[in-house]
Amino acid sequence: MSVRTLPLLFLNLGGEMLYILDQRLRAQNIPGDKARKVLNDIISTMFNRKFMEELFKPQELYSKKALRTVYDRLAHASIMRLNQASMDKLYDLMTMAFKYQVLLCPRPKDVLLVTFNHLDAIKGFIQDSPTILHQVDETFQQLTETYGGLSAGEFQLIRQTLLIFFQDLHIRVSIFLKDKVQNSNGRFVLPVSGPLPWGTKVPGLIRTFNHKGEEVRKAEFKHGGSYVAAPKEGSFELYGDRVLKLGTNMYSVNRPVETHMSGASENLAAQTQESIAPNPLAKEELNLLARLIGGMEIKKPSGPEPGFRLNLFTTDEEEEQAALTRPEELSYEVINIQATQDQQTNEELARIMEEFEILDQPRRSASKGDDLLAMMDEL
């Protein structure tokens, strides 16, 4: 398991979340100013500097439920609210989209290009917000510094760690089903044609060498696919042609998106209940949550700008039905982290929460956005 995987997982899932929310905000005809505020607030919170510093520390991946809690807090960082069924669907779409991208990466290093595609699209959402743009560019620099010098083997370990995280998820998504890239059992169809990884040759030739390194024999074979050499390598610079299209916004054209649990996922639910629903204070995997958003409740919208509810289903009736039919083991209820609940058990978490306590401090405009807790409290 790679300890460098969490930033890539978080940023790519976050990018998919923003794609989906943007599509639903447009589909529900939310006024432009409110829609921009929602995306700006979420992106600003997501790329908070202190949050990123904590995220980029070498660490093991967290459980699905722990990450789900992070995105629940993130999605509610503004005036928008999602109920349980819509949040479940949002998380399903996010995870299945990124799983598909990881599976189709031509080479392990291309996971980084997928991440850059997400960051490029996110910057498109905040063109009129230079401060938030700077936050995203800083994260891009962190990615370059952290992953730029990794070997092919280290990227392979990262990709393997991501696939292990996703291996039990087989949720059917209507877009994938219609495009015939997903089977009815929720498993993806891997192509046997298309562009090859950069630096590789079209298969079909076997060359044999002797002990001196001299070629002694050639043999051709039929590979059964329709492969083409990659035209060029995708750019890993701040601005450039990524070439790879994985990670771009597949919701840019409005299409209804439905999710359904496959039989395999439903049968697996009981077997995976323990790994999906850990005890939050008994697991070190929730250090990130406890450090940054533990013990804090999202406030209800107030003031001159009222909040609104976003529905990821076509109708309220569909949303209610989805909440009733989803297996209980796979319904990721929000974890309320109470870091001061048992100080003797975890004095370190209690100390961290005290350091983040800001309720009694006077508000200062210059401090807005300084840390994740301050930003969430001020919204």
C-alpha positions as CSV (number, residue, x, y, z in Angstrom):
1,M,0.0,0.0,0.0
2,S,1.4,3.4,-1.0
3,V,1.4,6.2,1.6
4,R,1.3,8.8,-1.2
5,T,-2.2,7.9,-2.5
6,L,-4.5,10.0,-0.4
7,P,-4.0,13.4,-2.1
8,L,-4.7,11.9,-5.5
9,L,-7.8,10.1,-4.3
10,F,-9.1,13.2,-2.5
11,L,-8.5,15.6,-5.4
12,N,-9.9,13.4,-8.1
13,L,-13.0,12.5,-6.1
14,G,-13.4,16.2,-5.3
15,G,-13.2,17.1,-8.9
16,E,-15.9,14.6,-9.8
17,M,-18.1,16.0,-7.0
18,L,-17.8,19.5,-8.5
19,Y,-18.7,18.2,-12.0
20,I,-21.8,16.6,-10.6
21,L,-22.9,19.6,-8.5
22,D,-22.3,22.0,-11.3
23,Q,-24.5,19.8,-13.6
24,R,-27.3,19.6,-11.0
25,L,-27.2,23.3,-10.2
26,R,-27.8,24.0,-13.9
27,A,-30.4,21.3,-14.2
28,Q,-32.4,22.7,-11.3
29,N,-32.1,26.3,-12.7
30,I,-30.4,27.6,-9.6
31,P,-29.7,31.3,-10.1
32,G,-26.2,32.0,-11.4
33,D,-25.0,34.0,-8.4
34,K,-26.0,31.3,-5.9
35,A,-24.5,28.5,-8.1
36,R,-21.2,30.4,-8.3
37,K,-21.2,31.0,-4.5
38,V,-21.7,27.3,-3.9
39,L,-18.9,26.2,-6.2
40,N,-16.5,29.0,-4.9
41,D,-17.2,28.2,-1.3
42,I,-16.6,24.4,-1.8
43,I,-13.5,24.9,-3.9
44,S,-12.0,27.4,-1.5
45,T,-12.6,25.0,1.4
46,M,-11.3,22.0,-0.5
47,F,-8.0,23.7,-1.4
48,N,-7.5,25.3,2.0
49,R,-3.7,25.5,2.6
50,K,-3.7,23.9,6.1
51,F,-6.0,21.2,4.8
52,M,-3.7,20.5,1.9
53,E,-0.6,20.4,4.2
54,E,-2.3,17.8,6.3
55,L,-3.5,15.8,3.3
56,F,-0.1,15.6,1.6
57,K,1.6,14.0,4.7
58,P,2.5,10.4,4.0
59,Q,-0.3,8.3,5.4
60,E,-2.5,5.2,4.7
61,L,-5.8,5.6,2.9
62,Y,-8.9,6.0,5.1
63,S,-12.0,3.9,4.9
64,K,-14.8,4.7,2.4
65,K,-17.0,5.9,5.3
66,A,-14.3,8.2,6.6
67,L,-13.8,9.8,3.2
68,R,-17.5,10.0,2.7
69,T,-17.6,12.2,5.9
70,V,-15.0,14.5,4.5
71,Y,-17.1,15.0,1.3
72,D,-20.3,15.4,3.3
73,R,-18.7,18.3,5.2
74,L,-17.3,19.7,1.9
75,A,-20.6,19.6,0.0
76,H,-22.2,21.5,2.9
77,A,-19.5,24.2,3.1
78,S,-21.9,26.7,1.5
79,I,-25.6,27.6,1.3
80,M,-26.5,24.4,-0.5
81,R,-27.9,21.3,1.4
82,L,-28.2,17.7,0.3
83,N,-30.3,15.1,2.0
84,Q,-29.1,11.5,2.8
85,A,-30.2,9.9,-0.5
86,S,-28.8,12.6,-2.7
87,M,-25.5,12.6,-0.8
88,D,-25.3,8.8,-1.2
89,K,-25.9,9.1,-4.9
90,L,-23.3,11.9,-5.2
91,Y,-20.7,9.7,-3.5
92,D,-21.6,6.7,-5.7
93,L,-21.2,8.7,-8.9
94,M,-17.9,10.2,-7.7
95,T,-16.3,6.9,-6.8
96,M,-17.4,5.0,-9.8
97,A,-16.2,7.8,-12.2
98,F,-12.8,7.8,-10.7
99,K,-12.6,4.0,-10.5
100,Y,-13.3,4.0,-14.3
101,Q,-10.5,6.5,-14.9
102,V,-8.0,4.6,-12.8
103,L,-8.8,1.4,-14.6
104,L,-8.4,3.0,-18.0
105,C,-5.1,4.8,-17.3
106,P,-2.7,3.7,-20.1
107,R,0.2,3.7,-17.6
108,P,0.3,4.2,-13.9
109,K,1.9,7.7,-14.1
110,D,-1.1,8.9,-16.1
111,V,-3.1,9.0,-12.8
112,L,-1.3,12.3,-12.3
113,L,-2.6,13.6,-15.7
114,V,-6.1,12.6,-14.7
115,T,-5.6,14.7,-11.5
116,F,-4.4,17.7,-13.6
117,N,-7.4,17.4,-15.8
118,H,-9.6,17.7,-12.8
119,L,-7.6,20.7,-11.5
120,D,-7.8,22.4,-15.0
121,A,-11.6,22.0,-15.0
122,I,-11.9,23.3,-11.4
123,K,-10.0,26.4,-12.4
124,G,-12.6,26.9,-15.1
125,F,-15.3,27.2,-12.4
126,I,-13.5,30.0,-10.5
127,Q,-12.1,32.2,-13.3
128,D,-13.5,35.3,-11.6
129,S,-11.9,34.4,-8.2
130,P,-8.1,35.0,-8.3
131,T,-7.6,34.2,-4.6
132,I,-9.1,30.7,-5.0
133,L,-7.3,30.3,-8.3
134,H,-4.1,30.9,-6.4
135,Q,-5.0,28.2,-3.9
136,V,-5.5,25.6,-6.7
137,D,-2.2,26.6,-8.4
138,E,-0.5,26.1,-5.0
139,T,-1.9,22.6,-4.9
140,F,-0.7,21.9,-8.4
141,Q,2.8,22.9,-7.3
142,Q,2.5,20.5,-4.3
143,L,1.5,17.7,-6.7
144,T,4.4,18.4,-8.9
145,E,6.9,18.4,-6.0
146,T,5.4,15.3,-4.4
147,Y,4.9,13.1,-7.5
148,G,7.2,14.6,-10.2
149,G,10.2,12.5,-9.2
150,L,8.5,9.2,-8.5
151,S,9.5,6.1,-10.5
152,A,7.2,4.0,-12.6
153,G,7.2,1.4,-9.9
154,E,6.0,3.9,-7.3
155,F,3.2,5.0,-9.5
156,Q,2.2,1.4,-10.1
157,L,2.0,1.0,-6.3
158,I,-0.2,4.1,-6.1
159,R,-2.5,2.7,-8.9
160,Q,-2.7,-0.7,-7.2
161,T,-3.6,1.0,-3.9
162,L,-6.4,2.9,-5.6
163,L,-7.8,-0.2,-7.2
164,I,-7.8,-2.1,-3.9
165,F,-9.8,0.8,-2.5
166,F,-12.4,0.6,-5.3
167,Q,-12.4,-3.2,-5.8
168,D,-15.7,-3.9,-4.0
169,L,-17.7,-1.1,-5.6
170,H,-19.9,-2.2,-8.6
171,I,-22.6,0.4,-8.7
172,R,-24.3,0.8,-12.1
173,V,-24.3,4.3,-13.6
174,S,-26.6,5.1,-16.4
175,I,-24.0,7.1,-18.4
176,F,-21.6,4.2,-18.4
177,L,-24.3,1.7,-19.2
178,K,-25.6,3.7,-22.2
179,D,-22.0,4.2,-23.4
180,K,-21.5,0.4,-23.1
181,V,-18.4,0.8,-20.9
182,Q,-20.1,-0.9,-18.0
183,N,-21.9,-4.3,-17.8
184,S,-25.2,-4.9,-16.0
185,N,-23.4,-6.4,-13.0
186,G,-21.6,-3.1,-12.4
187,R,-18.2,-4.1,-13.8
188,F,-16.4,-2.0,-16.3
189,V,-15.5,-3.1,-19.9
190,L,-11.9,-2.6,-20.7
191,P,-11.2,-1.7,-24.3
192,V,-8.9,-3.8,-26.5
193,S,-8.1,-0.9,-28.9
194,G,-7.2,2.8,-28.9
195,P,-4.0,4.7,-28.1
196,L,-1.2,2.9,-26.4
197,P,0.7,4.2,-23.3
198,W,3.3,6.8,-24.2
199,G,6.7,5.2,-25.1
200,T,5.3,1.8,-26.0
201,K,5.1,0.2,-29.5
202,V,2.1,-1.3,-31.2
203,P,1.9,-5.0,-30.2
204,G,2.3,-7.7,-32.8
205,L,6.1,-8.4,-32.9
206,I,8.2,-10.8,-30.7
207,R,12.0,-10.3,-30.9
208,T,14.4,-12.9,-29.5
209,F,17.9,-12.0,-28.4
210,N,20.9,-14.2,-27.5
211,H,23.2,-13.9,-24.5
212,K,25.2,-11.2,-26.2
213,G,22.2,-9.0,-26.7
214,E,22.0,-9.6,-30.4
215,E,18.7,-10.0,-32.1
216,V,18.5,-13.5,-33.5
217,R,14.8,-14.0,-34.4
218,K,11.6,-12.1,-35.1
219,A,8.0,-13.5,-35.0
220,E,4.7,-11.7,-35.6
221,F,1.4,-12.4,-34.0
222,K,-2.2,-11.1,-34.3
223,H,-3.1,-9.1,-31.2
224,G,-6.8,-8.9,-32.0
225,G,-7.1,-5.2,-31.3
226,S,-6.9,-1.9,-33.1
227,Y,-4.0,-0.1,-31.4
228,V,-2.4,3.2,-32.3
229,A,0.8,4.8,-31.0
230,A,0.3,7.7,-28.7
231,P,0.8,11.0,-30.6
232,K,2.7,12.7,-27.8
233,E,3.1,12.6,-24.0
234,G,0.6,14.6,-22.0
235,S,2.0,17.8,-20.4
236,F,2.8,17.7,-16.6
237,E,3.2,21.5,-16.6
238,L,0.8,24.0,-15.0
239,Y,-0.6,24.9,-18.4
240,G,-0.4,22.4,-21.3
241,D,-2.1,19.8,-23.4
242,R,-2.8,16.8,-21.1
243,V,-3.6,14.7,-24.3
244,L,-5.4,12.2,-22.0
245,K,-9.1,12.9,-21.8
246,L,-9.7,10.8,-18.6
247,G,-10.7,13.2,-15.8
248,T,-12.5,15.7,-17.9
249,N,-16.1,16.7,-17.3
250,M,-18.4,14.0,-18.7
251,Y,-21.4,16.0,-17.5
252,S,-20.7,19.0,-19.7
253,V,-23.7,17.9,-21.8
254,N,-26.9,17.5,-19.7
255,R,-27.8,13.9,-19.4
256,P,-29.9,12.3,-16.6
257,V,-27.6,10.1,-14.5
258,E,-29.0,7.2,-12.4
259,T,-27.2,4.8,-10.1
260,H,-28.3,1.3,-9.1
261,M,-26.7,-1.2,-6.8
262,S,-25.6,-4.4,-8.6
263,G,-26.4,-7.8,-7.1
264,A,-22.7,-8.3,-6.3
265,S,-22.5,-5.1,-4.3
266,E,-25.7,-6.0,-2.4
267,N,-24.4,-9.4,-1.5
268,L,-21.1,-8.0,-0.5
269,A,-22.7,-5.4,1.8
270,A,-22.9,-7.6,4.8
271,Q,-19.4,-8.9,4.3
272,T,-17.9,-5.4,4.1
273,Q,-20.0,-3.7,6.8
274,E,-17.1,-3.6,9.3
275,S,-14.6,-2.0,6.8
276,I,-17.2,0.5,5.6
277,A,-18.4,1.5,9.0
278,P,-15.4,1.8,11.4
279,N,-15.6,3.2,14.9
280,P,-14.4,6.7,14.2
281,L,-12.5,7.3,17.5
282,A,-11.1,3.8,17.6
283,K,-9.4,4.1,14.3
284,E,-6.2,6.1,13.5
285,E,-7.6,6.4,10.0
286,L,-9.7,9.4,11.1
287,N,-6.8,11.6,12.2
288,L,-7.4,13.8,9.1
289,L,-11.1,14.3,10.1
290,A,-10.3,14.9,13.8
291,R,-7.6,17.4,13.0
292,L,-9.5,19.5,10.5
293,I,-13.3,19.1,10.9
294,G,-13.8,17.0,14.1
295,G,-16.3,18.1,16.6
296,M,-17.9,20.8,14.4
297,E,-21.4,20.9,13.1
298,I,-22.4,22.6,9.9
299,K,-24.5,25.6,10.6
300,K,-27.9,26.1,9.0
301,P,-28.0,28.8,6.4
302,S,-28.9,32.2,7.9
303,G,-28.8,35.9,7.1
304,P,-29.7,37.6,3.9
305,E,-28.8,34.7,1.7
306,P,-31.1,31.7,2.4
307,G,-29.9,28.2,1.7
308,F,-31.5,25.8,-0.8
309,R,-31.7,22.1,-1.2
310,L,-30.2,20.3,-4.2
311,N,-31.7,17.1,-5.4
312,L,-29.5,14.6,-7.4
313,F,-32.6,12.8,-8.6
314,T,-35.1,13.9,-11.2
315,T,-38.0,14.1,-8.7
316,D,-38.4,14.2,-4.9
317,E,-40.3,10.9,-5.2
318,E,-37.3,9.2,-6.8
319,E,-35.1,10.5,-4.1
320,E,-37.4,9.2,-1.3
321,Q,-37.6,5.8,-3.0
322,A,-33.8,5.6,-3.3
323,A,-33.5,6.3,0.4
324,L,-35.9,3.4,1.2
325,T,-34.3,0.8,-1.2
326,R,-30.6,1.4,-0.5
327,P,-29.0,-1.3,1.6
328,E,-28.5,0.0,5.1
329,E,-24.9,-1.3,5.2
330,L,-24.0,0.9,2.2
331,S,-25.8,4.0,3.3
332,Y,-23.0,6.2,4.6
333,E,-24.5,8.1,7.5
334,V,-22.5,11.2,8.6
335,I,-20.0,10.5,11.3
336,N,-20.1,13.1,14.1
337,I,-16.6,13.3,15.5
338,Q,-16.7,14.4,19.1
339,A,-13.0,14.6,19.8
340,T,-13.5,15.8,23.4
341,Q,-15.9,13.0,24.3
342,D,-13.3,10.8,25.9
343,Q,-10.2,12.8,26.8
344,Q,-8.6,10.0,28.7
345,T,-8.8,7.7,25.7
346,N,-7.5,10.3,23.3
347,E,-5.9,13.4,24.9
348,E,-4.1,14.2,21.7
349,L,-7.3,14.7,19.8
350,A,-8.7,16.8,22.6
351,R,-5.7,19.1,22.5
352,I,-6.0,19.5,18.7
353,M,-9.7,20.5,19.0
354,E,-8.8,23.1,21.7
355,E,-6.3,24.6,19.3
356,F,-8.9,24.8,16.6
357,E,-11.6,26.3,19.0
358,I,-12.5,29.7,17.4
359,L,-16.1,30.4,18.6
360,D,-15.0,32.9,21.3
361,Q,-12.6,34.7,19.1
362,P,-13.5,38.0,17.4
363,R,-14.2,37.9,13.7
364,R,-11.5,39.4,11.5
365,S,-11.9,39.8,7.8
366,A,-8.2,39.1,7.2
367,S,-8.6,35.7,8.9
368,K,-11.3,34.4,6.5
369,G,-10.0,31.3,4.8
370,D,-7.0,30.9,7.1
371,D,-8.1,27.4,8.1
372,L,-10.9,24.9,7.3
373,L,-12.7,25.4,10.6
374,A,-12.8,29.2,10.4
375,M,-14.1,29.0,6.8
376,M,-16.8,26.5,7.7
377,D,-17.9,28.5,10.7
378,E,-18.1,31.7,8.7
379,L,-20.4,30.3,6.1
